[in-house]
Amino acid sequence: MSQTPPACKNPSLFERLQTYVVSTPANAECLDRAPFGVPIDHIVDPLRVEAGAFLDRLQRLDVVTFGPEGLPMDKWVAFDCAQLPGFTYGFCLPAAALEPRERAAFQLADDAEGIVPVSTYIAIPMFEDGTWFGHNLASLNRAFPWRGLHHLASITKAMALRAFGCTRFIGATQWLSSALHIHTRFGPLCLDTAYTPAHTKPETLTYSFAVTEDSLRAAMGDPAVKLERPAADLELDAEDIAGMKALQRDIEAGTAYMLVDRPRTVQGRIVHPIARIG
């Protein structure tokens, strides 16, 4: 990419990588084709047979990132729930630019062509105008440490939300998830649930935040942006199910809570700073 990258923690990503979106032609008309001035290099149409190789590589990205114990997604789930109704955004490299060990991780032949994803963000539009639900975030930062892909996940999510035209974001993850430190870079997160039996993993929180210029730039690491964060009233141990249930009872009774910052480790335990709002 030759354009000036947005201010962020790792501007070299924009020089070394390309960008892609998976989108139907009709949905692509709604995209911001140059979020933060960065043009989208590739638009992959999931309705075309030729997209198959890249979509297989997207599925493989989950295994390379999280391992077999991650959150494997059947291809029909990605197609039905993300590629048709919404978008997938990420960074990629030409297959020819991959090292042998990287090709092996993706199970690519030596003569493989096309692009290979190094990050992905999937979001699904909700009924409320401008509101999107975050479905999956992955990057090869930890899997390929020699690539210097630090901050790729948070930059990918911020770029995606701008490209999708998101004004309000909703997400769901587990209190023990290492991704929470990424999500809190966007600012304080309103808690819609603290304990969620509707989910396969009840120790799940549902959160939301208003998507603003500052929230996106802060998440990317723009040093000129400083977000206000309320002081915490309590800390929740990430394994304290009774505490999660107590927060959930309060939320259902009308008390508003906010996860105000990233988790920290106290005596080997992960704890989350939470503020009572109003």
C-alpha positions as CSV (number, residue, x, y, z in Angstrom):
1,M,0.0,0.0,0.0
2,S,1.3,3.4,-0.9
3,Q,-1.1,5.7,0.9
4,T,-0.3,7.4,4.2
5,P,-1.4,5.0,7.0
6,P,-3.7,6.2,9.8
7,A,-1.9,7.0,13.1
8,C,-1.7,3.6,14.9
9,K,0.6,1.4,17.0
10,N,2.0,-0.5,14.0
11,P,1.8,1.7,10.8
12,S,4.1,-0.8,8.9
13,L,1.1,-3.1,8.6
14,F,-0.3,-0.8,6.0
15,E,3.0,-0.9,4.0
16,R,3.5,-4.6,4.2
17,L,0.0,-6.0,3.9
18,Q,-3.0,-5.8,1.6
19,T,-6.7,-5.6,2.6
20,Y,-9.7,-7.7,1.6
21,V,-13.4,-7.9,2.2
22,V,-15.7,-10.9,1.7
23,S,-19.1,-9.5,0.5
24,T,-21.8,-10.1,-2.0
25,P,-22.0,-7.5,-4.8
26,A,-25.2,-6.0,-3.4
27,N,-23.8,-5.6,0.1
28,A,-20.5,-4.2,-1.2
29,E,-22.4,-1.1,-2.4
30,C,-22.8,-0.2,1.3
31,L,-19.1,-0.4,2.1
32,D,-16.7,2.4,2.8
33,R,-14.2,1.4,0.2
34,A,-11.4,3.4,1.8
35,P,-11.8,3.3,5.6
36,F,-9.4,5.9,7.1
37,G,-8.2,6.5,3.6
38,V,-7.0,3.0,3.1
39,P,-8.4,1.4,-0.1
40,I,-9.8,-2.1,0.0
41,D,-7.5,-4.1,-2.3
42,H,-9.6,-7.2,-2.8
43,I,-13.4,-7.8,-2.7
44,V,-14.2,-11.6,-2.6
45,D,-17.7,-12.5,-3.8
46,P,-18.8,-15.6,-1.8
47,L,-21.4,-16.3,-4.6
48,R,-18.7,-17.2,-7.1
49,V,-17.0,-20.6,-7.3
50,E,-13.6,-18.9,-7.6
51,A,-13.9,-17.6,-4.1
52,G,-13.7,-21.2,-2.7
53,A,-9.9,-21.3,-2.3
54,F,-9.8,-18.1,-0.3
55,L,-12.7,-19.1,1.9
56,D,-11.0,-22.4,2.7
57,R,-8.0,-20.3,3.8
58,L,-10.2,-18.2,6.0
59,Q,-11.4,-21.3,7.7
60,R,-7.9,-22.5,8.1
61,L,-6.9,-19.2,9.7
62,D,-9.0,-20.1,12.7
63,V,-7.1,-23.3,13.3
64,V,-3.7,-21.6,12.7
65,T,-4.7,-18.8,15.2
66,F,-6.5,-20.7,18.0
67,G,-5.5,-24.3,17.4
68,P,-7.9,-27.3,17.1
69,E,-9.4,-26.4,20.4
70,G,-10.5,-22.9,19.2
71,L,-13.9,-22.0,17.9
72,P,-14.1,-23.9,14.6
73,M,-16.8,-22.6,12.3
74,D,-18.5,-24.8,9.7
75,K,-18.4,-23.2,6.3
76,W,-22.2,-23.1,6.2
77,V,-22.2,-21.0,9.3
78,A,-19.8,-18.5,7.8
79,F,-21.8,-18.4,4.6
80,D,-25.3,-18.2,6.2
81,C,-24.5,-15.9,9.1
82,A,-21.7,-13.7,7.9
83,Q,-20.8,-13.7,4.2
84,L,-24.4,-13.3,3.0
85,P,-25.9,-10.8,5.5
86,G,-22.7,-9.0,6.5
87,F,-19.0,-8.6,5.7
88,T,-15.7,-10.1,6.6
89,Y,-12.7,-7.6,6.6
90,G,-9.1,-8.3,7.1
91,F,-5.5,-8.0,6.0
92,C,-3.8,-10.5,3.7
93,L,-0.6,-11.4,1.8
94,P,-0.1,-12.9,-1.7
95,A,0.5,-16.6,-1.4
96,A,3.8,-16.2,-3.2
97,A,5.0,-14.0,-0.3
98,L,4.6,-16.7,2.4
99,E,7.6,-18.5,3.8
100,P,7.7,-22.4,3.6
101,R,6.7,-22.7,7.3
102,E,3.7,-20.4,6.8
103,R,2.6,-22.3,3.7
104,A,2.8,-25.5,5.7
105,A,0.6,-23.9,8.4
106,F,-2.1,-23.1,5.8
107,Q,-1.5,-26.5,4.1
108,L,-0.7,-24.7,0.8
109,A,1.0,-26.3,-2.2
110,D,4.3,-24.7,-3.3
111,D,2.5,-23.3,-6.4
112,A,-0.5,-21.9,-4.6
113,E,-1.7,-18.5,-5.9
114,G,-4.1,-15.8,-4.7
115,I,-4.2,-14.1,-1.4
116,V,-3.9,-15.6,2.1
117,P,-5.6,-14.0,5.2
118,V,-3.4,-12.9,8.1
119,S,-6.3,-11.4,10.0
120,T,-10.1,-11.4,9.8
121,Y,-13.0,-9.7,11.5
122,I,-16.6,-10.8,10.9
123,A,-19.6,-8.8,11.9
124,I,-23.3,-9.3,11.3
125,P,-25.8,-6.4,10.8
126,M,-28.6,-6.2,13.4
127,F,-32.2,-4.8,12.9
128,E,-31.3,-1.5,14.5
129,D,-29.8,0.8,11.9
130,G,-26.1,1.1,12.2
131,T,-25.8,-1.6,14.8
132,W,-23.6,-4.6,14.2
133,F,-22.8,-7.8,16.2
134,G,-19.2,-8.9,16.3
135,H,-18.9,-12.6,15.4
136,N,-15.2,-13.4,15.1
137,L,-11.8,-11.8,15.4
138,A,-8.5,-13.5,14.5
139,S,-5.0,-12.6,13.6
140,L,-1.6,-14.3,13.1
141,N,0.3,-12.0,15.4
142,R,1.0,-14.8,18.0
143,A,1.1,-17.6,15.5
144,F,3.7,-15.9,13.2
145,P,5.7,-13.7,15.7
146,W,8.5,-13.3,13.1
147,R,6.1,-11.2,10.9
148,G,5.9,-8.3,13.4
149,L,2.1,-8.2,13.3
150,H,1.7,-6.7,16.8
151,H,-1.7,-4.8,17.2
152,L,-3.0,-6.4,14.1
153,A,-6.2,-7.6,15.8
154,S,-7.3,-4.3,17.2
155,I,-6.4,-2.4,14.0
156,T,-8.3,-5.0,11.9
157,K,-11.4,-4.6,14.1
158,A,-11.3,-0.8,14.0
159,M,-10.8,-0.7,10.2
160,A,-13.6,-3.2,9.8
161,L,-16.1,-1.2,11.9
162,R,-15.3,1.9,9.9
163,A,-15.7,0.0,6.6
164,F,-19.0,-1.4,7.6
165,G,-20.4,1.9,8.7
166,C,-21.0,0.7,12.2
167,T,-22.4,3.3,14.7
168,R,-23.2,1.0,17.6
169,F,-21.4,-2.2,18.3
170,I,-22.5,-5.3,20.3
171,G,-20.3,-8.2,21.2
172,A,-20.2,-11.3,23.3
173,T,-17.2,-13.1,24.8
174,Q,-16.1,-14.9,27.9
175,W,-14.7,-13.3,31.0
176,L,-11.6,-15.5,30.6
177,S,-11.0,-14.5,27.0
178,S,-7.7,-13.0,26.2
179,A,-9.4,-10.9,23.5
180,L,-11.1,-8.7,26.2
181,H,-7.9,-6.6,26.4
182,I,-8.5,-5.8,22.7
183,H,-12.2,-5.0,23.0
184,T,-11.6,-2.6,25.9
185,R,-9.2,-0.5,23.7
186,F,-12.4,0.9,22.1
187,G,-13.4,2.4,25.4
188,P,-15.6,1.5,28.4
189,L,-18.0,-1.3,27.5
190,C,-21.7,-1.3,28.6
191,L,-22.6,-4.6,30.1
192,D,-25.9,-6.0,28.7
193,T,-25.3,-9.4,30.4
194,A,-22.7,-10.6,32.9
195,Y,-23.9,-14.2,33.0
196,T,-25.6,-15.7,29.9
197,P,-27.2,-19.1,30.1
198,A,-28.5,-18.6,26.5
199,H,-24.8,-19.1,25.4
200,T,-23.0,-22.4,25.1
201,K,-20.7,-20.9,27.7
202,P,-22.8,-19.2,30.4
203,E,-19.7,-17.4,31.7
204,T,-20.2,-15.0,28.8
205,L,-20.6,-11.2,28.9
206,T,-22.6,-9.3,26.3
207,Y,-21.3,-5.8,25.8
208,S,-21.9,-2.7,23.7
209,F,-20.4,0.7,22.9
210,A,-21.0,3.7,20.6
211,V,-18.7,3.6,17.6
212,T,-17.1,7.0,17.3
213,E,-14.1,8.5,15.5
214,D,-12.2,8.6,18.9
215,S,-13.1,5.0,19.9
216,L,-11.8,3.6,16.6
217,R,-8.6,5.7,16.6
218,A,-7.9,4.9,20.2
219,A,-8.2,1.2,19.5
220,M,-5.7,1.5,16.7
221,G,-3.3,3.3,19.0
222,D,-3.5,6.9,17.8
223,P,-1.4,8.7,20.5
224,A,-3.5,11.9,20.1
225,V,-6.7,10.2,21.3
226,K,-7.3,9.8,25.0
227,L,-10.6,8.2,26.1
228,E,-12.4,9.0,29.4
229,R,-12.9,6.0,31.6
230,P,-15.0,6.0,34.8
231,A,-13.4,4.9,38.0
232,A,-14.1,1.3,39.0
233,D,-16.5,0.5,41.8
234,L,-15.6,-3.2,42.0
235,E,-13.5,-5.9,40.5
236,L,-14.9,-9.2,39.1
237,D,-12.7,-12.3,39.2
238,A,-12.9,-13.9,35.8
239,E,-13.8,-17.3,37.4
240,D,-16.2,-16.0,40.0
241,I,-19.5,-17.4,38.7
242,A,-21.4,-16.3,41.8
243,G,-20.2,-12.7,41.2
244,M,-21.3,-12.9,37.5
245,K,-24.7,-14.1,38.6
246,A,-25.0,-11.3,41.1
247,L,-24.1,-8.7,38.5
248,Q,-26.7,-10.3,36.1
249,R,-29.4,-10.0,38.8
250,D,-28.6,-6.3,39.2
251,I,-28.6,-5.8,35.4
252,E,-32.0,-7.4,35.0
253,A,-33.3,-5.3,37.9
254,G,-32.3,-2.1,36.1
255,T,-28.8,-1.3,37.4
256,A,-26.3,-0.3,34.7
257,Y,-22.7,-1.5,34.8
258,M,-19.7,-0.8,32.6
259,L,-16.5,-2.7,32.1
260,V,-14.2,0.3,32.2
261,D,-10.8,-1.0,31.2
262,R,-8.7,-4.0,30.3
263,P,-8.3,-6.9,32.7
264,R,-5.4,-7.2,35.1
265,T,-3.7,-10.1,36.9
266,V,-3.8,-10.1,40.7
267,Q,-2.0,-12.9,42.5
268,G,-2.4,-15.1,39.4
269,R,-6.1,-14.3,39.0
270,I,-7.6,-12.3,36.2
271,V,-9.9,-9.5,37.4
272,H,-12.0,-7.0,35.6
273,P,-12.6,-3.4,36.7
274,I,-16.4,-2.5,36.7
275,A,-18.2,0.7,37.4
276,R,-21.8,1.1,38.4
277,I,-23.4,3.8,36.2
278,G,-26.2,6.0,37.4
